[in-house]
Amino acid sequence: MYALRRFGIKLGLDVIGNILSGLGNPHLCFSAIHIAGTNGKGSIASALASILNAAGHKVGLYTSPHLVRFNERICINNRQVSDDDVVEAWQAVKKVHTGSREPTFFEYTTAMALYLFKKTGVELAIMETGMGGRLDATNIVKPALCLISNISLEHRFYLGNTISAIAGEKAGIIKQKTPVVCGITQPSAIDVIEKNAAKHAAPLFLLKKDFRVRSYGKNTFTYYGKEVRWPKMCTPLPGDHQKDNAALVLAACEILMKEDPLLTIDAIRKGLAAVRWPGRLEIIGKPNDIHPEIILDGAHNLDATRKLAKFLKTYTAGRKITLIIGILDDKPYKGMLNAIIPLCNRIIITEPDIDRAFPPARLLPAVLKFTRHTEIIPRVKDAVDHAINTTSSEDMVCVAGSLYVVGEARQFLEQLKLVSDVNYHKKRVLPQLKLGSEGS
């Protein structure tokens, strides 16, 4: 599977369409909720899956990237699929693929998820786009509802150089007469979304216009919708931005519950309170443990880094921060560093094990403009180990800059038994399989 990454990113629906046709069009066998946007897609998708599962539905969840295990990308009823399921799905896709080009990693993975959702009798699938929307492989689904979280400049080579152009790509998920929930705030982007929704006669629900939240506690808020008011809602995900994400989730629920008698306010409260989304403002330990408190946050673009910085300003309470940071080479690293480094007392530059990583030596001059308390430790696990052992238990360690960095850090913390993944299906003994020359 990972060898497929050599084919790069190829946007378009022809290949995924051919594969799914060979699999019996599994994507037509269940309802879907399709989610696009720059940030927040994963936490929104996870919350919707948790709520719909609490309502009694069998729910599939497809997200990317994974942090530690491939299995994280495909969940059914909040449980990652097993290793056996992954192998079976891969073999099924490999058997039917007869197209003119090899599928990309993401196309293969999307087809595998849809195959497993059909096989296991999923009623509702929550599908997160990989990139953009219009030509993303997930745009093959026929959704009951579309959701666009927010927009900032990203993946310019593929999506365009302006907010309006990127909004057009995200708006590509809008379908005829299908409700759209949208958290976009930029006027130029809203204009694009409104025109696309009108073109498809799709009802549009905008954050802060058609629905909103009012915060009155650390994680507590009141939701004001089109027709409802839900007080004392609670999300366990930290950060003020998660309340806006929760607003999008609840707006989607308000729409869905009109046609779904199982989706009650009690199920919504229960599912929202139970949501878990590792690696995004994930707090490990607490102050004055035997080890420093650790915060894991992907913060993989400028907007996400600013949200992390806002959280740290209010959360640290005067404690010193050791920052472990690694960034991919297509990210606006100068702006990201400018947002986060002034809050930190010590910087450790590292590098995730992926060919798109920005070399630490090239990041160093930009970091040194802010502080001389900087060192390079190339391997993520070594950087985390060093930070834990050299940071006071009264202070804290923050790992950020890339979900790949956070994934490697979290895997090391699992090995130290500081964190665990209770949703992972343990590997079973597999029979010897002849998988062909390309491997799995």
N, C-alpha and C positions, 0 to 999 in steps of 0.2 A: 504493500500500500504506500509506504513512504517513498519508495522508488518512483512512484507516479509523480512526485513533486518536480521531477526533472522536466516534465512537460509544461510546467508553469501554470499561469492563470489564463484560461480561455473562456471569455464570457459568451453565452449563447445557449439556446434551448434545444438545438437539433440533436445533439448527442444524448442528453438526458432523456429526451423524448423517445429516441430509438430504443434505449435501454429499457425504459419503463414499458414500452409497447411489448418488448420481448418477455417482460415479467408479468404481463397480464394487466398492465395499468393499475398498479396498487394504489396510486394516489387518488383514484376516483372512488375508492371503497370507503372513505371516511371523510368527515368534515375537517377543515383546517382553519387555523388562525395564522396569518402570515405577518411577520414582524420585520420591518426594516428600520434603518436609522444609523447614526454614527455611534452613539453611546447608549448604554442602558438596555439594549436589546435582550441580553442574556438574563438580567434580573427580572425584566418584564415577562419574558417567556417562562422563566422558572416560577414566578408568582402565579401566572395564569394556569400553568400545569398543576400547581399545588392546589389552587382553588377548585378547579374542575374535577380533580381527583377527589377532593374532600366532598364534592357534590355527588359523588357516586359514579362518575364516568371513568372509563378506561382511557387513559390519556398517554399519548406519545409526545415526547419532547426531543427536538433536534436543535442542537446549538453547536457553536464553534468559536474559537478553537478549544481543544481540551487542555487541561492543566497538566495532568500526570498520565492518565490512561486514555487511550482512544475510546474506550467504552463510554466515557463521560458524554460523548456527543449524542448518544442515542439512549434515551431513558423511556421506560414504560412504567406508569404509576410511580414515578419518582425513584425508580431503581434503574441503575445502569444495566444494560444488557450484558449477558455473560460472554466469555471468550468463545464458547461454542456457537452462540448466536452470531458473533462477528464473523467467524470462519464460514458458517453456513451462508450468511448473506453475501459475503465476498465471492464464494463459489457460484452462487446463483447469478450474480451480476456478471462474473467472468464468462459464464456459460452462454449467456444470451447476447453479449456484446459482439456485434458484427459490423460496426460502423467504419467509416473511412479513416478515423483517427483514434488514437488511444484516449480514453477518458482521462480527465484530470483527477487529481486526488479528491477534490471537492465533489465532482460529478459522481465518482464512484461511491463516496460516502453518502451523498444524498440519496442515491438509488438504494443503497443498502438499508438506510433508515426507513424509507418508504416500503421496501420489501418486508422488513420486520414488523412494521406497524400493521400491514395487512395480515401477515401470518398470525400475529397474536391477537387479532380482533380489536385493535384500537378503534375507539369511537371518534375521538377528536385528536388531531395532531397539531401541536404548536411548533411552527417552523420559523426558525431565525435565518435571515439571509446571510450569506457569506460576505458578499461585496455588492454594494449598490442595490439593485432590485430588478430593474427592467430585464436584464440579461442574466441574472443570477439563476443558477440551476434550480433553486427552490421555487422559482416563479412558474414552475410547471403545475403547481397545486391549484385547486379550485376552492378558494377560501370562502368561509362564511363571514369573515371579518378581516379587515386589514388594519395594521397599526404601524405608524411611523413615529419613532420616539423623538428624535431631534436631528439636527444637521450641523456639521461643521466641515471645514475643508479636510479632505482625506482622499487617499488613493487617486490623486489628481491625474495620473497617467491614464487611468481607466475610466474615471468618472467625470472629469472636467475640472477646470481651474476656478470656477466661481460657485458661490452658494446656489445660485439659480440653476446652474448646469447639474450640480449634484442633486438638488431637489428634484429635477426632472428624472434622474435615474431612480431615485427612491420612489417617486410617484408612479413608476412603471409597474408597481405591484397592485395598483388600484384596478379593480375589476367592475364590470357592469353591474350597477344597482347593489353593490356590496358596501356595507358601512365601512367608513374609515375613521379611526381615532388617531389624532395627530397632536404631538407635543412640540412642534416647531414654533419658534418665536420670531425668526427674522422675516420682516415684511416681504422681501423679494421671494423668499422661499414659500411663504404662505400663499402668495399670489400664484405660484406655479402649482401648488397642491390644489388650490381652489379651482383653477382652470381644468386640471386633470379630473378632479372629482365631478365637476359639472359636465365634462365631456362624456363621462361614463354614467351619468345620472346616479352617482354614488353619494349617499348621505354622508356629510362630513361633520365631525365633532372635534372642535379645537379647544386645546387647553387654555384656560383663563378667559375663554369666551363662552363656551358651552358647558364647561365643567371646571372645577377648581378644588383646591384643598386649603384649609386654614389650620396651621400648626398650633398646638397648645401644649406641647410636651416634647420630650426628647425624641420619641418615636411615635407619638400619638397625634392624630389630626382628625378633622371633620371633612368629609367629602360632600361637596355640593354638586349634584349632577343636573341633568336636564329636568328630571322629574322626581328626584329623590334627594334626601339629606341623610347621610349616614354618620352619626357622631361616634367618637371614641374608637376610630379605626386605628390599628397598630401594625407597623411593619418592623420586623426585627433587624432589617438591613440598615446599618448606620449611614449617616450623611444626609444633609437636607435635600439633596437631589433625589434621594430615594423616595421622598414623599411625592415629588412630581411624577416619578416613575409609577408609584402606587396609584396616583390619580388616573394615569392612562389605563392601568389594569382595571380599576373600578369602573371607568367609563365603558370599557369593553364589556365588563360584567353587566352593567346596567342595560346595555343593548342586548346581550345574549340571553339574559334572564326573561325577556319578553317571550321568547320561544322555548325556553327550557325550564320546566317546572321543578327540576332537581336543583337548579342553581338558586338557592335561597340566601338571604343575608347571613344566616348562621354559618352556612358553608363558606361564604366569602370571608367572614371574619376568621374562621378556623384555618382556612387555606392560606390566607395572607399572613397570619401570625406564625405559620409553620414554615414559610419559605426559607430556603438556605441557598446561598450562591457563593461558593468558595472563591477566594482569590480577589475579591472585590471588597475593599475595606474590611477584610477579615481580620479580626483581632484575636491573637493567640496569647493566652496567659493573662495576667493582670498585674498591676503595679506591686512591687515588692515580693513577687515570686522569687524562687531561687535563680531564675533566669530573667532577662529583661522582657518586657512586653513586646510582642512582635506584631506589626501591621503588614499585611500582604495586600497590595492593590496594584492591579495591572497598569493603570494610569498610562495607557499606551499611546495617547495623543495629547495635544495641547489642552483641549477642553477637559479631558479626564484628569490631567495633571493639575489643572487649576482647581478642580473639585476636591482632589486629594489635599491640596495645600489649604483650602478653606477648612476642611475637616481637621487637619492637624493644628491649625491656629486655635481652634476652640477646644480641642481634645487633649493636647499635651500638658496643659496646666504647669508650664514652666520646666518640664522635664527636657533633658537633652536628647536629641535625635541623632542616631547613626543611620545614614541613608545608604542602602545598597541599590545601585541603579545600573541598568543595562538597557540600551535603546536599539531598535532596529534602524537600518540605514535609510529607510524611506520616511522617517519621522522628523518633525521640526524640532530637532534636539536643542537648539539654542533657546527657543521659547519655553520648552519644557524645563530645561535647567533653570532658567530665570524664574520660573514659577515656584519651584520647589526647594532649590538649594539654599536660599537665604533663611529658610526655617530650620536648617539642619546644622549640627555642630561638627559632624564628621562625615566624610563621603568615602564610600568604597565603590569604585567603578568595576563592573564585571561584564561578562559576555555570555549570552545564552548559546546553547549548542545548536545553532542554526546558521545557515550560510548568509542570512540577511542581517546578521548582527553588525552594529557599528563598532569598529575596533576600539577598545578602551584607550589605546594610546592616542587616537584621534579625538576622543572626547576630553582627554585630560586638560589640554590648554583652555577649553571653554569652562571647565569646572574650576581650574585654578584662578580664574578671574574673580571668583566668589570667596574661595577659602583655600588656605594652604594645608588644611587638615584633610588631605586626600591621599588615597593609595589605590593601586590597581591590584586586584586579585582575580585573575581571568576566569577561574571556574566558579560557578554560582554556589555550589555546595561548600567550597572552601571559604568563599566570601561570607556566607551565612554562619558557618562554624566559627570563623574568626570574629565576626561581629558579636555573636552571642557570648563568646568567652572574654571579650575585651570591653563590653558595655556593662555598666553598673545595673544591678537589678532594679534600681530606682528609676532608671532611664528607659529608653525604648529604641527598637530597631524597626526601620521601615524599609520594605523591599518593593521597588516600583520600576516603572519605565517600560515594561513589556510583560504581556501575559506569559511569554515563554520563560522569562526570568522568574516570575512568580511561580510558574509550574515546577521548575527545577528546585526552587527554594522549598516549595510545599512538599515535594517528594522527599527531600532531605529531612524536613521536619517530621514527616511520617516515620522515617527510619529512626529518628530520635524519640519517637512515640510522644511528641509534643502535640500532634494533631493526627486525626484519623479520618478515613472516608467510610462512613457506615453504609453508604449507598452502593458500594462496589460488590458485585457478584463474584465471589472467589472463583478462581480458575479450577475447572474440573479436568481430570485426566482425559486427554483426547486420543482417539485412535490415530494410527499412522495414516497420514493423508498424502496423496500425490497431488501437489498443488501446481505442477507445471513449472516451467523454467523461470517465470517472473516472480514466484514466491508470493507470500501473503503479508 
